[in-house]
Amino acid sequence: MDKYDILRSLPSLPLFKARDFAIAILREIPVPPMTNSSESAIRKRAKVNKLVRDIENANSPFSIGQTMWNLDQAKAGLNVANSAWDKHYKSI
């Protein structure tokens, strides 16, 4: 299964399974080691941690799928500038 098959299937999965898949995908994002104390490294770790926390607190598989899809689009440079999602994660 490729990444997009997983993203498409998230809303139809049970909540606990969607969380597990989403967190596994987030854990694959390369983050700088804790020994790197530059501001950009700290911000990147904080963003990934915030995404994990938001996925853990999500109340439906649809919201998990939406968050993961928005993340994928943002990583590809296709995010909507000044959207609520963009502001939420760029505030770190």
Order of alpha helices (4+ residues) and beta strands (2+ residues): alpha-alpha-alpha-alpha-alpha
